[in-house]
Amino acid sequence: MPKAETSACDPLRRTGRFWQPQASLKSESTVEGSPVFRQLRLEGIRVTPEGRIAPSEAQSDGVPLVLVAQIQDGECHVMTDASLPEEIRCHLCEPDLAAFKIESSLVALQTAGVAVKPGHFKTYGFPDLLDQVAVDEVVVFTRTDPAVVALGFHVFSDEIFGIEDGATLVAACVSARQDDLSAEAWVYVRPEYRRRGLARKVVVAWAGAMRAAGRFPFYSHLIDNTASASLAASLGLVPLFEEKVIERADEDRDGSA
């Protein structure tokens, strides 16, 4: 395929509204102070000097072809996969992406023969008042505990915050991703134990432990996951940003269950 001209179609060259790493890092108070950057770091994604995204480690979950993050003041940051060929990149619809709309770019990539799929996620932080929620029922388990293994949570981090009924682990929260700066929650309650406030308790216990360890706790979910959205609302979590992504059809970026 002949290489297309990029001066008129490369969004990072064509507009100042797209991600400019040096200026944005300053305005976002560096990686440590930016929720968007913290989330990218958790997912094993780095921002290149050109303002594009690339895997930062072998354990990376994969890099979306396009990632648009809209923070709470409405500002959008648009980042594209550093490995995306220019003849594919030029199909992206820059004005729509800058307005937090990915549909036209999704169609354009599909028309160009790229197998892609969309994703839409919402990410929250935890208010301090959650420290007042009673978590006396919550026990900290290790990943090798038989009850943890039976629930399938042994594949996550070493500490699992759960509630038992007898010898059965019926509710649990764990770090789906975790590094020295941040952690992201994954929570599950057995169906027959739902609507009893157990998810609230295990999530609050987990968040408190992450804070005590100096980590910023995140809670994220797919935009259409109504159960996770309801839990966030019941906890009074603080919306931080939304992400819309276009990723390769063989990749998967799950939200919290």
TIKOLRO-976603 format. One record per residue (C-alpha): residue in three letters; residue number from 1; x, y, z. Coordinates in Angstrom, 1 decimal. Example, Ala and Ser with C-alpha at 12.3 -4.5 7.8 and 13.67 -1.06 7.14 Angstrom:
! residues 2
residu_num_x_y_z
ALA_1_12.3_-4.5_7.8
SER_2_13.7_-1.1_7.1
END
This chain:
! residues 257
residu_num_x_y_z
MET_1_0.0_0.0_0.0
PRO_2_1.5_3.4_-1.0
LYS_3_2.2_5.7_1.9
ALA_4_-0.3_8.5_2.2
GLU_5_0.7_12.1_2.8
THR_6_0.6_12.9_6.5
SER_7_0.7_16.7_6.6
ALA_8_-3.1_16.9_6.0
CYS_9_-4.2_13.8_7.8
ASP_10_-2.0_13.1_10.8
PRO_11_-4.2_14.5_13.7
LEU_12_-1.2_14.9_16.0
ARG_13_0.3_17.3_13.5
ARG_14_-2.9_18.9_12.3
THR_15_-4.3_20.3_15.5
GLY_16_-3.2_21.7_18.9
ARG_17_-6.2_20.0_20.6
PHE_18_-4.6_16.6_20.4
TRP_19_-2.2_15.3_23.1
GLN_20_0.9_17.4_23.4
PRO_21_3.1_15.5_25.9
GLN_22_5.3_18.3_27.3
ALA_23_2.6_20.8_27.9
SER_24_0.1_18.3_29.2
LEU_25_2.5_16.7_31.6
LYS_26_3.0_20.1_33.2
SER_27_-0.7_21.0_33.3
GLU_28_-1.5_17.5_34.7
SER_29_1.2_17.8_37.5
THR_30_3.3_15.0_36.0
VAL_31_2.5_11.3_35.8
GLU_32_2.1_11.0_39.6
GLY_33_-0.6_13.6_39.8
SER_34_-2.7_12.7_36.8
PRO_35_-5.4_10.1_37.1
VAL_36_-5.3_9.4_33.3
PHE_37_-1.6_8.8_33.4
ARG_38_-1.9_6.7_36.5
GLN_39_-4.4_4.5_34.8
LEU_40_-2.2_4.2_31.7
ARG_41_0.7_3.2_33.9
LEU_42_-1.4_0.5_35.6
GLU_43_-2.3_-0.9_32.2
GLY_44_1.4_-1.1_31.1
ILE_45_1.1_1.8_28.7
ARG_46_3.5_4.7_28.2
VAL_47_3.3_7.9_26.3
THR_48_6.1_8.5_23.8
PRO_49_7.9_11.8_23.3
GLU_50_5.7_12.2_20.2
GLY_51_2.5_12.0_22.3
ARG_52_1.5_8.5_21.2
ILE_53_1.0_5.4_23.3
ALA_54_3.1_2.2_23.4
PRO_55_3.6_-0.8_25.7
SER_56_5.7_-0.1_28.7
GLU_57_6.4_-3.6_29.7
ALA_58_6.0_-7.2_28.7
GLN_59_2.9_-7.6_30.9
SER_60_1.0_-4.8_29.1
ASP_61_-2.7_-5.5_28.5
GLY_62_-2.2_-4.2_25.0
VAL_63_-2.3_-0.8_23.5
PRO_64_-5.6_0.5_21.9
LEU_65_-5.3_1.9_18.3
VAL_66_-7.1_5.0_19.6
LEU_67_-7.7_6.2_23.2
VAL_68_-9.7_9.3_24.0
ALA_69_-9.9_10.3_27.6
GLN_70_-12.4_12.9_28.6
ILE_71_-11.8_14.4_32.1
GLN_72_-14.5_16.0_34.2
ASP_73_-14.1_19.5_32.9
GLY_74_-14.9_18.2_29.4
GLU_75_-11.4_18.4_28.0
CYS_76_-10.4_15.5_25.7
HIS_77_-7.0_13.9_25.4
VAL_78_-6.5_11.9_22.2
MET_79_-3.7_9.3_21.9
THR_80_-3.0_6.8_19.2
ASP_81_-0.9_3.7_19.0
ALA_82_2.7_4.5_18.1
SER_83_2.9_1.5_15.9
LEU_84_-0.2_2.5_13.8
PRO_85_1.0_3.0_10.2
GLU_86_0.5_6.4_8.8
GLU_87_-1.6_5.1_5.9
ILE_88_-4.0_3.8_8.5
ARG_89_-3.7_6.7_11.0
CYS_90_-4.8_9.2_8.3
HIS_91_-8.3_7.6_8.2
LEU_92_-9.0_8.8_11.8
CYS_93_-11.6_11.6_12.0
GLU_94_-9.7_14.2_14.1
PRO_95_-12.6_16.7_14.8
ASP_96_-14.9_13.9_16.0
LEU_97_-12.2_12.3_18.3
ALA_98_-11.5_15.7_19.8
ALA_99_-15.2_15.9_20.6
PHE_100_-15.2_12.5_22.3
LYS_101_-16.8_10.7_19.3
ILE_102_-15.1_7.6_17.9
GLU_103_-17.8_6.2_15.6
SER_104_-16.6_7.8_12.4
SER_105_-13.0_6.7_13.0
LEU_106_-14.2_3.2_13.9
VAL_107_-16.1_2.9_10.6
ALA_108_-13.1_4.4_8.6
LEU_109_-10.7_1.9_10.1
GLN_110_-13.1_-1.0_9.3
THR_111_-13.5_0.3_5.8
ALA_112_-9.7_0.3_5.5
GLY_113_-9.7_-3.4_6.4
VAL_114_-8.6_-3.1_10.0
ALA_115_-10.5_-5.5_12.4
VAL_116_-11.4_-3.3_15.3
LYS_117_-14.0_-2.9_18.1
PRO_118_-15.0_-0.1_20.4
GLY_119_-14.9_0.2_24.2
HIS_120_-16.2_2.8_26.6
PHE_121_-15.1_2.9_30.3
LYS_122_-15.8_5.1_33.3
THR_123_-13.2_5.6_36.1
TYR_124_-13.8_6.9_39.6
GLY_125_-11.8_7.9_42.7
PHE_126_-12.8_7.3_46.4
PRO_127_-13.9_10.1_48.7
ASP_128_-12.4_10.3_52.2
LEU_129_-15.8_9.8_53.9
LEU_130_-15.7_6.1_53.0
ASP_131_-13.4_5.6_55.9
GLN_132_-16.5_5.8_58.1
VAL_133_-18.1_2.7_56.5
ALA_134_-18.0_-0.3_58.9
VAL_135_-15.9_-3.1_57.5
ASP_136_-15.7_-5.3_60.5
GLU_137_-16.9_-8.4_58.6
VAL_138_-14.1_-8.1_56.0
VAL_139_-11.2_-10.5_56.3
VAL_140_-7.9_-10.3_54.4
PHE_141_-7.1_-13.5_52.6
THR_142_-4.0_-14.7_50.8
ARG_143_-4.2_-15.8_47.2
THR_144_-3.5_-19.4_48.3
ASP_145_-6.4_-19.7_50.6
PRO_146_-8.8_-22.5_49.4
ALA_147_-11.8_-20.2_49.6
VAL_148_-10.0_-17.7_47.4
VAL_149_-9.0_-20.4_44.9
ALA_150_-12.6_-21.7_44.8
LEU_151_-13.8_-18.2_43.8
GLY_152_-11.1_-17.8_41.2
PHE_153_-9.5_-14.7_42.8
HIS_154_-6.1_-16.4_43.2
VAL_155_-5.1_-15.1_39.8
PHE_156_-5.0_-11.5_41.1
SER_157_-2.8_-9.8_43.7
ASP_158_-1.7_-11.3_47.0
GLU_159_-4.3_-9.6_49.3
ILE_160_-8.0_-10.4_48.8
PHE_161_-10.6_-8.5_50.9
GLY_162_-13.5_-10.8_51.5
ILE_163_-16.6_-11.8_53.5
GLU_164_-17.3_-15.5_54.4
ASP_165_-20.4_-17.4_55.1
GLY_166_-19.1_-20.4_56.8
ALA_167_-16.2_-21.7_54.7
THR_168_-17.5_-20.0_51.5
LEU_169_-16.1_-16.7_50.3
VAL_170_-19.3_-14.9_49.2
ALA_171_-17.9_-11.4_48.4
ALA_172_-14.4_-10.2_47.5
CYS_173_-12.5_-7.2_46.3
VAL_174_-8.9_-7.4_45.0
SER_175_-6.5_-5.3_42.9
ALA_176_-7.0_-6.3_39.3
ARG_177_-4.0_-4.1_38.6
GLN_178_-1.6_-2.7_41.1
ASP_179_1.8_-0.8_41.1
ASP_180_3.6_1.4_43.6
LEU_181_1.4_4.4_42.8
SER_182_-2.1_3.1_42.2
ALA_183_-4.5_0.1_42.2
GLU_184_-7.7_-0.7_40.4
ALA_185_-10.5_-2.7_42.1
TRP_186_-12.1_-5.9_40.9
VAL_187_-15.2_-6.8_43.0
TYR_188_-17.5_-9.9_42.9
VAL_189_-20.4_-11.0_45.0
ARG_190_-22.0_-14.4_44.6
PRO_191_-25.5_-13.9_43.0
GLU_192_-27.4_-15.3_46.0
TYR_193_-25.7_-12.8_48.3
ARG_194_-26.2_-9.7_46.3
ARG_195_-28.2_-6.6_47.4
ARG_196_-27.0_-7.0_51.0
GLY_197_-24.4_-4.3_51.0
LEU_198_-21.5_-6.8_50.9
ALA_199_-19.9_-5.2_47.8
ARG_200_-19.7_-1.8_49.6
LYS_201_-17.9_-3.3_52.5
VAL_202_-15.3_-5.2_50.6
VAL_203_-14.6_-2.3_48.3
VAL_204_-14.2_0.1_51.1
ALA_205_-11.9_-2.2_53.0
TRP_206_-9.8_-2.6_49.9
ALA_207_-9.6_1.1_49.1
GLY_208_-8.6_1.9_52.7
ALA_209_-5.8_-0.6_52.6
MET_210_-4.6_0.8_49.2
ARG_211_-4.5_4.3_50.7
ALA_212_-2.7_3.1_53.8
ALA_213_0.0_1.7_51.5
GLY_214_0.3_5.0_49.6
ARG_215_-1.6_3.9_46.5
PHE_216_-4.4_5.9_44.7
PRO_217_-7.4_3.5_44.5
PHE_218_-9.4_3.5_41.2
TYR_219_-12.7_1.9_40.4
SER_220_-13.6_1.4_36.7
HIS_221_-16.3_-0.3_34.7
LEU_222_-17.7_-0.6_31.2
ILE_223_-20.1_2.2_30.6
ASP_224_-23.1_-0.2_30.2
ASN_225_-22.3_-2.2_33.3
THR_226_-25.3_-1.0_35.3
ALA_227_-24.5_-3.1_38.4
SER_228_-21.0_-1.5_38.7
ALA_229_-22.4_1.9_38.0
SER_230_-25.0_1.5_40.8
LEU_231_-22.3_0.4_43.2
ALA_232_-20.2_3.5_42.4
ALA_233_-23.3_5.7_43.0
SER_234_-24.1_4.0_46.3
LEU_235_-20.5_4.6_47.5
GLY_236_-20.5_8.2_46.3
LEU_237_-17.4_7.6_44.2
VAL_238_-16.0_10.6_42.4
PRO_239_-16.0_10.4_38.6
LEU_240_-12.6_11.2_37.2
PHE_241_-12.7_10.5_33.5
GLU_242_-14.2_8.4_30.8
GLU_243_-12.3_6.6_28.1
LYS_244_-13.4_5.6_24.6
VAL_245_-11.1_3.2_22.8
ILE_246_-10.8_1.6_19.4
GLU_247_-8.8_-1.6_19.8
ARG_248_-7.9_-4.5_17.7
ALA_249_-10.7_-7.1_17.6
ASP_250_-8.5_-9.8_19.3
GLU_251_-7.7_-7.7_22.4
ASP_252_-9.7_-7.3_25.6
ARG_253_-9.9_-4.6_28.2
ASP_254_-12.4_-5.6_30.8
GLY_255_-14.2_-3.2_33.2
SER_256_-14.9_-4.1_36.8
ALA_257_-17.6_-6.8_37.3
END
